[in-house]
Amino acid sequence: MTLGHHTLPARSGRTHSLVVLLHGFGSNGAAMLGLAKALSAALPDTAFVAPDAPDAAPGRPGGRMWFTIPELGGSSATEADLRLQASARQLDAFLDDQLAAHSLPASALALLGFSQGAGMAYEVAPRRRDQLAGVVAIAGRMKRKDTLAVEVRSKPPFLIMSGEDDRLLTADEIAQTATVLSDAGIPATRILMSGTGHGISDEGITAAYTFLRSCLPGTEASAHVS
């Protein structure tokens, strides 16, 4: 089953690269288009695609989820892990479909995930055979840390961001995630957004588009945000 999705075409009309944005628990792909618009000014030759997670989020009208959260009730940790891996397979196939639709190689696609969407980016990107251009992971946890070292198939660079006032994700958790990536040979840069909770700040948006410009093809000339 394919994933429903929302799109923002390349601002220039020329699609040289693609960013797939992954929403958090209880949100949806449409909600990520605001961030896509903020980034597109610096990435005019980049198209943005934001899929909806496969399942409806309980208690969140119109909201979707990539996997269940045991702390919110309704599932065990084992069930949540199985749902995570099932969604990862769907997302993996979705990325292949989008690359084919835009006639682009994997090296022209980056992932940007927020919260649960960042967890999906951690799960999928290093386990793909063909290496993606890069990954921006914002305020999210890596769920299956213990298996990454033996399951890693490619090593795209990661930018990991979290807010210094995030009450859902500690600085120690982010540091541990960066270490797991590093131990697997995956380059990871960490940024702590000052005065920010569970979200992304203007500082984070600037860091995101700077990182994406550094790893996506054909973006070197896109130096100004308007």
FENVENQUI-V92556 format. One record per residue. N is the residue number from 0. OMEGA is omega as a letter, one per 20 degrees, with the letter a starting at -180 (none if undefined). NEAR is the number of other ideal C-beta (glycine too) atoms within 12 Angstrom. D_CENTER is the distance of its C-alpha to the mean C-alpha in Angstrom with 1 decimal. Layout:
BEGIN
N_OMEGA_NEAR_D_CENTER / N_OMEGA_NEAR_D_CENTER
END
This chain:
BEGIN
0_r_15_20.4 / 1_a_16_18.1 / 2_r_32_15.4 / 3_a_21_16.5 / 4_a_33_14.5 / 5_a_27_15.0 / 6_r_27_15.4 / 7_a_30_16.2 / 8_r_22_18.3 / 9_a_30_18.7 / 10_a_26_20.9 / 11_a_20_23.4 / 12_r_11_23.8 / 13_a_20_22.9 / 14_r_32_19.7 / 15_a_30_19.2 / 16_a_41_15.4 / 17_r_46_12.4 / 18_r_50_9.0 / 19_a_49_7.1 / 20_a_52_5.6 / 21_a_52_5.0 / 22_r_45_7.8 / 23_a_41_9.6 / 24_r_40_12.9 / 25_r_27_15.6 / 26_r_34_13.9 / 27_a_34_13.2 / 28_a_36_11.8 / 29_a_24_14.7 / 30_a_27_13.9 / 31_a_38_10.8 / 32_r_27_13.4 / 33_r_21_15.0 / 34_r_38_12.2 / 35_r_38_12.2 / 36_r_26_15.9 / 37_a_28_15.8 / 38_a_40_13.9 / 39_r_35_16.0 / 40_r_25_19.1 / 41_a_32_18.2 / 42_a_47_16.8 / 43_a_32_19.6 / 44_a_31_19.3 / 45_r_44_15.6 / 46_a_38_14.9 / 47_r_43_12.0 / 48_a_40_11.3 / 49_a_40_9.9 / 50_r_40_11.0 / 51_r_35_12.7 / 52_a_44_12.3 / 53_a_29_15.6 / 54_r_30_17.6 / 55_r_21_19.2 / 56_a_28_18.6 / 57_r_17_22.1 / 58_a_14_23.7 / 59_a_21_21.1 / 60_a_11_22.7 / 61_a_17_20.4 / 62_a_23_17.4 / 63_r_35_15.4 / 64_r_35_13.9 / 65_r_48_12.1 / 66_a_41_14.7 / 67_r_31_17.7 / 68_a_31_18.2 / 69_a_17_21.7 / 70_r_13_22.4 / 71_r_17_22.4 / 72_r_12_24.9 / 73_r_18_25.3 / 74_r_20_24.0 / 75_r_15_24.6 / 76_r_16_22.2 / 77_r_13_23.1 / 78_r_18_22.3 / 79_r_29_18.8 / 80_r_23_18.2 / 81_r_18_19.5 / 82_r_32_17.5 / 83_a_36_14.2 / 84_r_25_15.5 / 85_r_23_16.8 / 86_r_36_13.5 / 87_r_37_12.0 / 88_r_23_15.0 / 89_r_30_14.5 / 90_r_45_11.0 / 91_r_32_12.3 / 92_r_21_15.3 / 93_r_35_13.5 / 94_r_41_11.9 / 95_a_25_15.5 / 96_a_22_17.0 / 97_r_35_15.1 / 98_r_28_16.0 / 99_a_15_19.5 / 100_a_19_19.7 / 101_a_28_19.0 / 102_a_14_21.0 / 103_r_33_18.5 / 104_r_21_18.0 / 105_a_31_14.9 / 106_r_23_15.4 / 107_a_33_14.8 / 108_r_46_11.2 / 109_r_46_8.1 / 110_r_51_4.4 / 111_a_51_3.0 / 112_r_47_2.3 / 113_r_45_6.1 / 114_r_40_8.6 / 115_r_44_8.8 / 116_r_46_5.4 / 117_r_43_4.6 / 118_r_44_7.6 / 119_r_49_6.7 / 120_r_50_4.6 / 121_a_45_7.7 / 122_a_40_9.9 / 123_a_44_9.4 / 124_a_47_8.9 / 125_a_42_12.1 / 126_r_33_14.0 / 127_a_31_14.1 / 128_a_17_17.5 / 129_a_22_16.7 / 130_r_27_14.6 / 131_a_43_11.7 / 132_a_41_12.2 / 133_a_43_9.5 / 134_r_50_6.2 / 135_a_50_5.7 / 136_a_51_5.3 / 137_r_48_7.5 / 138_a_41_10.2 / 139_a_41_9.1 / 140_r_40_11.3 / 141_a_40_11.5 / 142_a_33_13.8 / 143_a_29_15.8 / 144_a_24_16.6 / 145_a_14_20.1 / 146_a_20_19.3 / 147_a_31_16.8 / 148_a_21_19.8 / 149_a_13_21.6 / 150_a_23_18.8 / 151_r_27_17.1 / 152_r_22_17.8 / 153_a_26_16.0 / 154_r_27_14.9 / 155_r_37_12.4 / 156_r_30_12.3 / 157_r_43_9.9 / 158_a_42_10.1 / 159_a_43_10.1 / 160_r_44_11.2 / 161_r_42_13.2 / 162_a_29_16.2 / 163_r_24_19.6 / 164_a_19_20.8 / 165_a_31_18.0 / 166_r_14_20.2 / 167_a_24_17.6 / 168_a_35_16.3 / 169_r_19_18.8 / 170_r_22_18.9 / 171_r_14_20.3 / 172_r_26_17.4 / 173_r_35_15.1 / 174_r_19_17.9 / 175_r_23_18.2 / 176_r_37_14.6 / 177_r_29_15.2 / 178_r_20_18.5 / 179_r_29_17.3 / 180_a_33_15.1 / 181_r_22_18.1 / 182_r_21_20.5 / 183_r_30_18.8 / 184_a_19_19.3 / 185_a_35_15.7 / 186_a_23_15.8 / 187_r_34_14.0 / 188_a_25_14.7 / 189_r_28_14.8 / 190_r_31_15.4 / 191_a_26_17.0 / 192_a_31_17.2 / 193_r_17_20.9 / 194_a_14_22.1 / 195_r_25_18.8 / 196_a_20_18.1 / 197_a_27_15.1 / 198_r_28_13.4 / 199_a_38_13.0 / 200_r_27_16.2 / 201_r_17_17.6 / 202_r_22_17.6 / 203_r_36_13.8 / 204_r_33_13.5 / 205_r_23_16.1 / 206_a_31_14.4 / 207_a_45_11.1 / 208_r_38_13.3 / 209_r_27_15.7 / 210_a_37_13.2 / 211_r_44_12.0 / 212_a_35_15.7 / 213_a_24_16.6 / 214_r_34_14.7 / 215_r_44_14.8 / 216_r_28_18.3 / 217_a_24_20.7 / 218_a_34_19.2 / 219_a_18_21.7 / 220_a_16_24.0 / 221_a_29_21.6 / 222_a_15_22.7 / 223_r_11_23.3 / 224_r_20_21.6 / 225_none_11_23.9
END
